[in-house]
Amino acid sequence: MTQTLPCDAAELRTLFLFEKLADDQLDWLCNRGRIELYEPGTLIAEGDPATCFYVLIDGEITMSRRVGSDDVEINRTDQRGVYVGAWGSYLGDRASQQYKASVRVLRAARFYVLSAEDFATAMHEWFPMAVHLLEGLFLGNQQRQATIGQRERLLALGSLSAGLTHELNNPAAAAVRATSTLRDRVMHMRQKLKAIAGGAWDRAQLETLMDLQQRAAEQVGKAPDLSPLEASDREDVLSDWFEEHGIRDGFQLAPTFVQAGLDVDWLERVASTVGDGMLEGAVRWLNYTLETELLMNEIEDSATRISSLVSAAKQYSQMDRAPNQVLDIHELLDSTLVMLSRKIGSDVRVVKEYDPTLPNIPVYGAELNQVWTNLIDNAVQAMDGHGTLTLHTEHDDDCIDVTIGDTGPGIAEDVVGRIFEPFFTTKPVGEGTGLGLDISWRIVVDKHHGDIAVTSAPGDTRFRVRLPIRAPERVAEPA
């Protein structure tokens, strides 16, 4: 409930905001604006169009920001002259013209109220030099943040691309090597088949050999995983068996049979099936078969690894998806881990404590992955490449929590309160822009209406990101 009251220019002059104005300017304010009395309740709502500029004359108000599904109080005051609302209207369409916070009246309050259009007019007409200075400060800082933020994203992308290239190169090179070797083995198989066909083998024996070949190929898929010591012991046993049965260079054949999962019992069945006269030819024919199957498996594994890396890169960048989608947070975390695997290295133990009951939530996937990248990269750097990286997720009321922890030395008490400030960094000159955590904060808080916080002690630093399960009714783009 509101009540409009008469405007007194003399009373306006008692407010610090207006005390230096001329009489005609105060008269203009009274003619264009109004005094309104508000009972306790909502004055303005975060995200609504910023239509008015309010100056408190008396009473008490509280200001809050939306975090997930909660309104978090950020200020409470009864100081005369404090102002809220459309104070940025003088910037026009170059800045977001929405209320940046919600304001509630706690105790009946009187306000001087001026429309956003009139406030902008007064600023431009009365303080043109100040407006130019403020515009330059605001827009210049905005452009500077955008430029440096883009540079940081490009540096991160370059680093991730180098890591991805390295990761892709290994399976690609393995596939090329395996393909070359496979071509050689297939050529030898054709030659061996020609020799067998031109030899003394009858139709029944050839059918037996083909049956053994099929069973040997099937056995490859059932081969057990062996330790190097177990594999060496089995190779010695098979080498002795080949020597006992008069098969030349059996030590060269043994590793292939062991890798394919064939043991002495299996070879005994081969010997009993083909007889001594055909045994060596059959064994060598089977050796080519096994090598071919193993090489094809290697090519398949390499291609699968490449496909997985490309899939992770697509998931990370979200390049084939709309900016805002309902996504699985765990998939985003995993794709980021894949992209950062080279940076993380083998000396960092990654522990995933994922809550399997988490629902998919509406997020900006590519930008949220930038948050995970910043937090994980900082954690690895803090641990100097040695320690434990923990990713923990859980369901908490109307939000989900993602906690990224490290076992590094921790963040100093005099620093922890400033880490989300733009351009603040503890890294040496040239190694950090100081925007990584600022960008993360803006993505989580402004873009997703969530929250990001940190707790730190030596050996236990945790960044907690809190994201709402449901999209807010109003999503205001950060200015």
Order of alpha helices (4+ residues) and beta strands (2+ residues): beta-alpha-alpha-beta-beta-beta-beta-beta-beta-alpha-alpha-alpha-alpha-alpha-alpha-alpha-beta-alpha-alpha-beta-beta-alpha-beta-beta-alpha-alpha-beta-beta
